[in-house]
Amino acid sequence: MSLLSLKTELRQELKLTPQLLQSMEVLQMNSQELLDYLGRLSEENPTLELSDSADLRSAYESLRQRASWLDAGTFGSSFAHEEDGPPEPGAVDRALESLSAFLCDQLERKRLPKPMLALCKYMAELVDEDGYLAQEDLDGLTELKIPADMVEQALDTLQSLEPAGVGARDLSECLVLQLSRQKQPVPYAMDIAARFLTELGRGHYGPIAKALGADMAEIQAAEKAIAALAPHPGRAFEPTEPTVYVRPDVFVVELDGELRVVLNEYYLPKISVNPYYENMARNGDDAEARTYLREKLRQTKWLLESMERRGSTLRRCAEAILETQRAFFEGKTTELIPMKLTTLAEALSLHPSTVSRAVRDKYLQCRQGTYPLRYFFNRAVGQRGMSRQAVKQRLLLRLKDEDPAHPLSDQALCALLTGEGISVARRTVAKYRMELGIGTASARRKRRGTK
């Protein structure tokens, strides 16, 4: 019996060329990362020449005269940074200290299959500074046709990493993940973290004890165990010095009576091919040097193409955001219209991952302020189909108008929103309130009572 066999197989594979990889990398960079990247490339590639552009500076000053609220700090530093080099011996490399880098390092050691490793690393990059993973990002993975069981497995893997609680989708899950790792679990602590956080925050021990069949001492012991946990496990990886400046990547300004998108490329150096090395690549006497310089010339041309593609994609995304949220930018409302990243990608005939890279870690400055581009993506909530941001705005208005002597409970806020056609659960109201940094009704009453 022959052990050899021949068969025909048809399959589709994605080949990532160096050009495509560079284009994806450049697209994902924010303005400061791009500036640093160009500085490093100019040191490695002799054919790439960077120079300050007086024309861009003049154009920016002209724009500021027409929109005086624009940030004056765009040209705060040159493209050559002293901190671009390696750290001093013994100094801490901040890039290696980041939460995402710490998570990816752990993933590398798990010897996962390549597709699973790639998915886990991608999810690690989506984790925010508090260590949480937004449900919208997970839904986006499903919309990218990634199998649900694979996403679930990757989530389990991410949540198994240090620090405990990382990758949670909300506070309750974060606390449960931490409690599940304790060698000597405290009775009822996990049940309370999973089901009764709102009641615990209000000090309503009676209903919790009745529901769980526990006595008051056990509930208080569980409360003590929960209070010792870290509600923001990712914050240990924040830099010791706070970020004091964000350079916007996009402006929305009114020019000639019309709102327009303007890319903030004024801070970038002028990129050109060094004529001396270009000539040497064509006419040099040394064959080895010619081969080397021709390869570097190709890399420079790829960079120029990647920069052009980045600008075009970012502009199209920003223009689509402007069109969808025009009422917000015109100052007619502070509420955003529901908009999904996948819907925008479909409208622009782009892959959702391309749009995700284009808006990631990038900022938009308009008359109302400076916002992350992701701020403008909000899912619909309630019967009226309002965005999550709009619901939070309504919640803030209700809290602003409340009687200080009788603060509104989450249930009362829920009833008020329901009366406006915004059907949300009480725990959703509690979640939004906590995300806004607002305490419970009892906490607000106590705080006002001490003033």
C-alpha positions in Angstrom: 0.0 0.0 0.0 1.5 3.3 -1.1 2.0 6.0 1.6 2.3 8.7 -1.1 -0.7 10.5 -2.6 -1.3 13.5 -4.8 -4.2 15.9 -4.4 -5.2 19.3 -5.7 -6.2 21.9 -3.1 -7.5 25.5 -3.7 -6.9 28.0 -0.9 -6.7 31.7 -0.4 -3.7 33.3 1.4 -2.8 36.8 2.2 0.8 37.7 1.5 2.1 40.7 3.5 4.7 42.4 1.3 7.2 44.8 2.9 5.3 47.7 1.2 1.9 46.6 2.6 3.4 46.1 6.1 5.0 49.6 6.0 1.7 51.1 4.7 -0.2 49.5 7.6 2.3 50.6 10.1 2.3 54.2 8.9 -1.5 54.3 8.8 -1.7 53.3 12.4 0.7 55.9 13.7 -0.5 59.1 15.4 1.2 62.4 14.6 3.9 62.1 17.3 4.7 58.5 16.4 5.0 59.4 12.8 7.3 62.2 13.5 9.6 59.9 15.6 9.4 57.2 12.9 10.5 59.6 10.1 13.4 60.7 12.3 14.6 57.1 12.8 14.3 56.3 9.1 16.3 59.3 8.0 19.2 58.0 10.2 19.0 54.5 8.6 18.3 55.5 5.0 20.8 57.9 3.4 18.5 58.5 0.4 15.8 59.9 2.6 16.1 63.6 3.3 14.1 65.5 5.8 14.0 69.3 6.0 12.0 72.0 7.7 9.3 73.6 5.5 8.9 77.3 5.9 5.8 77.1 3.6 4.0 74.8 5.9 4.7 77.0 8.9 3.4 80.0 7.0 0.3 78.0 5.9 -0.4 77.0 9.5 -0.1 80.6 10.8 -2.5 81.6 8.0 -4.9 78.9 9.2 -4.7 80.1 12.8 -5.6 83.6 11.8 -8.8 82.2 10.4 -9.4 79.9 13.4 -7.8 81.5 16.4 -8.8 78.6 18.7 -6.3 76.2 16.9 -3.6 74.9 19.1 -0.5 77.1 18.9 1.8 74.3 20.0 1.9 72.4 16.7 5.5 73.4 16.1 6.6 72.9 19.7 9.5 70.7 18.7 11.6 69.7 15.7 11.5 66.3 14.0 14.9 65.5 15.5 14.4 64.5 19.1 17.1 63.9 21.7 14.9 61.2 23.3 14.7 59.2 20.1 17.9 57.4 20.9 18.3 54.4 23.2 17.9 55.0 26.9 20.9 55.6 29.1 22.4 52.5 30.7 20.3 51.6 33.6 17.4 53.8 32.5 13.9 52.5 32.0 12.6 52.1 28.4 9.0 53.5 28.7 7.9 51.6 25.5 8.8 48.3 27.1 6.9 49.3 30.3 3.6 49.8 28.5 0.7 47.5 29.3 0.3 46.2 25.8 4.0 45.4 25.6 3.8 43.5 28.9 0.8 41.5 27.7 2.4 40.7 24.3 5.6 39.5 26.1 3.5 37.0 28.2 1.7 35.9 25.0 5.0 35.1 23.3 5.9 32.7 26.0 2.6 30.7 25.8 3.6 29.0 22.5 0.2 29.6 21.0 -0.7 28.7 17.3 0.2 31.6 15.1 -3.4 32.7 14.2 -4.3 32.6 17.9 -1.2 34.5 18.9 -1.9 37.2 16.3 -5.5 37.6 17.5 -4.4 37.7 21.1 -1.8 40.4 20.4 -4.3 42.4 18.4 -6.7 42.3 21.4 -3.9 43.2 23.8 -3.4 46.4 21.7 -7.1 47.2 22.2 -7.0 47.1 26.0 -7.3 50.6 27.4 -5.1 52.3 30.0 -7.3 50.9 32.8 -6.8 47.4 31.6 -10.3 47.0 30.1 -11.5 45.7 26.8 -14.5 47.4 25.2 -17.4 45.2 24.1 -17.6 47.2 20.9 -14.1 46.1 19.9 -15.0 42.4 20.5 -18.1 42.9 18.4 -15.9 44.4 15.7 -13.9 41.1 15.6 -17.0 39.1 15.1 -18.0 41.5 12.3 -14.6 40.8 10.7 -15.9 37.1 10.3 -13.5 35.8 13.0 -15.2 32.7 14.5 -16.9 33.5 17.8 -15.3 30.5 19.5 -11.8 31.7 18.5 -12.6 35.2 19.9 -13.8 33.6 23.1 -10.7 31.5 23.4 -8.5 34.5 22.7 -10.4 36.5 25.4 -9.9 33.7 27.9 -6.2 33.7 27.1 -5.9 37.5 27.5 -7.8 37.4 30.8 -5.4 34.7 32.1 -2.5 37.1 31.9 -1.0 39.4 34.5 -2.1 41.8 36.0 -5.2 39.9 37.3 -8.4 41.5 35.9 -6.9 42.6 32.6 -9.1 42.2 29.6 -12.3 42.6 31.6 -15.3 44.2 29.8 -16.6 45.9 32.9 -15.8 46.5 36.6 -17.8 43.5 37.7 -15.9 41.1 35.5 -12.6 42.7 36.4 -13.3 42.0 40.1 -14.5 38.5 39.5 -11.4 37.7 37.5 -9.2 38.8 40.4 -11.3 36.9 43.0 -11.1 33.7 40.9 -7.3 33.6 41.3 -7.3 33.8 45.1 -6.1 30.6 46.8 -8.3 31.2 49.8 -11.6 32.6 48.4 -13.8 34.7 50.7 -17.3 33.3 50.9 -19.9 35.2 48.8 -17.3 37.7 47.5 -17.5 36.5 43.9 -21.3 36.4 44.0 -21.5 39.9 45.3 -18.9 41.2 42.7 -20.9 39.5 39.9 -24.4 40.5 40.9 -24.6 43.1 43.7 -22.0 45.8 43.1 -24.6 48.5 42.9 -26.2 47.5 46.2 -22.8 47.1 47.9 -21.8 50.6 46.8 -25.0 51.9 48.5 -24.3 50.0 51.7 -27.6 48.0 51.2 -26.3 44.8 53.0 -29.8 43.5 53.9 -31.0 42.7 50.4 -27.7 41.1 49.5 -27.7 38.9 52.7 -31.3 37.9 52.0 -30.6 37.0 48.3 -27.5 34.9 49.2 -28.6 33.5 52.5 -25.6 35.0 54.3 -25.3 36.8 57.6 -24.2 40.4 57.9 -20.7 39.6 59.1 -20.1 37.4 56.0 -21.3 40.2 53.7 -19.0 42.7 55.4 -16.0 40.3 55.1 -16.8 39.9 51.4 -17.0 43.7 51.1 -13.5 44.0 52.7 -12.1 41.5 50.2 -13.6 43.3 47.2 -12.4 46.7 48.4 -8.8 45.3 48.5 -8.9 44.5 44.7 -7.7 46.8 41.9 -10.6 48.3 39.9 -8.1 49.6 37.3 -5.4 46.9 36.9 -3.8 48.7 34.0 -3.0 51.9 35.8 0.2 50.5 37.2 1.7 50.7 33.7 0.9 54.4 33.3 4.0 56.7 33.0 4.9 58.4 36.2 4.8 61.8 34.6 1.4 62.7 33.1 1.0 63.4 29.4 0.8 67.2 29.1 0.2 67.7 25.4 -1.6 66.0 22.6 -1.0 67.0 19.0 -4.2 66.8 16.9 -4.0 64.8 13.7 -7.1 66.4 12.2 -8.7 69.8 12.4 -12.4 70.6 11.6 -12.5 74.4 10.9 -14.9 76.8 9.2 -13.4 78.2 6.0 -15.4 80.5 3.8 -18.5 79.7 5.8 -18.2 76.0 5.4 -16.9 73.3 7.8 -13.9 71.5 6.4 -11.5 68.8 7.4 -7.8 69.9 7.4 -5.1 67.3 8.1 -2.5 68.5 10.6 0.6 67.8 8.4 2.1 71.2 9.3 4.4 69.7 11.9 5.9 67.2 9.4 9.3 67.8 7.8 9.5 68.0 4.0 10.3 64.5 2.7 12.5 64.2 -0.4 15.0 62.0 -2.1 18.6 63.0 -1.6 19.9 63.9 -5.1 23.5 63.0 -4.3 22.7 59.4 -3.3 20.1 59.1 -6.1 22.8 59.9 -8.6 25.3 57.5 -6.9 22.7 54.7 -7.1 22.5 55.2 -10.9 26.0 56.1 -11.9 28.3 55.0 -9.0 31.4 53.0 -9.7 30.9 50.5 -6.8 28.4 47.8 -7.8 27.7 46.8 -4.2 27.1 50.4 -3.2 24.7 50.9 -6.2 22.7 47.8 -5.1 22.5 49.0 -1.5 21.4 52.5 -2.5 18.8 51.2 -5.1 17.2 49.2 -2.3 17.1 52.3 0.0 15.6 54.3 -2.9 12.8 51.8 -3.2 12.2 52.0 0.5 12.0 55.8 0.3 9.5 55.6 -2.6 7.4 53.1 -0.5 7.4 55.6 2.4 6.2 58.4 0.1 3.4 56.2 -1.1 2.5 55.1 2.4 2.4 58.7 3.6 0.1 59.7 0.7 -2.2 56.7 1.4 -2.2 57.5 5.1 -3.3 61.1 4.5 -6.0 60.1 2.0 -7.5 57.4 4.3 -7.4 59.7 7.4 -9.0 62.5 5.4 -11.8 60.3 4.1 -12.5 59.0 7.6 -12.6 62.4 9.1 -14.8 63.8 6.4 -17.3 60.9 6.9 -17.3 61.7 10.7 -17.9 65.4 9.9 -20.8 64.6 7.6 -22.4 62.2 10.1 -21.8 64.4 13.2 -22.3 67.8 11.4 -24.9 69.0 14.0 -22.3 68.5 16.7 -19.5 70.3 14.9 -21.9 73.2 14.0 -22.6 73.6 17.7 -26.3 72.8 17.4 -26.1 69.9 19.9 -23.6 68.2 22.3 -25.1 64.8 21.5 -23.6 62.5 18.9 -25.5 60.4 16.3 -25.0 56.6 16.6 -22.2 55.5 14.2 -20.4 52.2 14.0 -16.9 51.8 12.7 -18.0 48.9 10.5 -20.7 51.1 9.0 -18.2 53.8 8.2 -15.9 51.3 6.6 -18.7 50.0 4.4 -19.6 53.5 3.3 -16.0 54.2 2.4 -15.5 50.8 0.7 -12.6 50.1 3.1 -11.9 47.1 5.3 -12.9 47.7 9.0 -9.4 47.0 10.1 -8.1 49.8 7.8 -10.6 52.3 9.4 -9.6 51.0 12.9 -6.0 51.7 12.2 -6.7 55.1 10.7 -8.5 56.3 13.7 -6.6 54.5 16.5 -4.8 56.9 18.9 -5.5 59.9 16.7 -7.1 63.1 17.8 -9.4 65.7 16.2 -9.5 69.3 17.2 -12.5 71.5 16.5 -14.0 74.6 18.1 -15.6 72.5 20.8 -12.3 71.0 21.9 -9.9 68.1 21.2 -11.3 64.6 21.0 -10.0 61.1 20.2 -11.4 60.1 16.8 -12.9 57.0 18.4 -15.0 59.3 20.6 -17.3 59.8 17.6 -18.1 56.1 17.2 -21.1 55.2 19.4 -23.6 52.4 19.3 -27.3 53.0 19.5 -29.1 52.7 22.9 -32.8 52.6 23.7 -36.0 52.8 21.6 -35.0 56.2 20.1 -31.7 54.9 18.9 -29.6 57.5 20.6 -25.9 57.0 20.9 -24.2 56.0 24.2 -22.5 59.4 24.3 -25.9 61.1 23.9 -27.4 59.0 26.8 -24.5 60.1 29.0 -25.1 63.7 28.1 -28.8 63.3 29.1 -27.7 61.7 32.3 -25.3 64.6 33.1 -28.1 67.1 32.5 -30.4 65.2 35.0 -27.7 65.1 37.6 -26.9 68.8 37.1 -30.5 69.7 37.8 -31.0 67.4 40.7 -31.9 68.6 44.2 -28.7 68.6 46.2 -30.6 67.6 49.3 -32.3 64.7 47.6 -29.9 63.3 44.9 -31.4 61.1 42.2 -30.9 57.3 42.7 -30.0 55.2 39.7 -33.5 53.9 39.6 -34.9 57.4 39.5 -32.5 58.3 36.7 -33.5 55.2 34.8 -37.2 56.2 35.1 -36.5 59.7 33.9 -34.6 58.4 30.9 -37.3 55.9 30.1 -39.8 58.8 30.1 -37.8 60.3 27.3 -38.0 57.1 25.3 -34.5 56.0 26.3 -35.0 52.5 27.5 -32.0 51.4 29.6 -31.6 49.1 32.5 -30.7 50.4 36.0 -27.3 48.7 35.9 -26.6 50.5 32.6 -27.3 53.8 34.2 -25.0 52.9 37.1 -22.3 51.9 34.7 -22.6 55.2 32.7 -22.6 57.1 36.0 -19.4 55.4 37.1 -17.8 56.0 33.7 -18.6 59.7 34.1 -16.8 59.7 37.5 -20.0 60.4 39.5 -20.7 58.8 42.8 -23.8 57.1 44.1 -26.7 59.2 45.4 -25.7 58.5 49.0 -22.1 59.4 48.3 -23.2 62.7 46.6 -25.4 63.5 49.6 -22.6 62.8 52.0 -20.1 64.9 50.0 -22.5 67.9 49.8 -23.3 67.5 53.5 -19.6 68.0 54.4 -19.3 71.2 52.5 
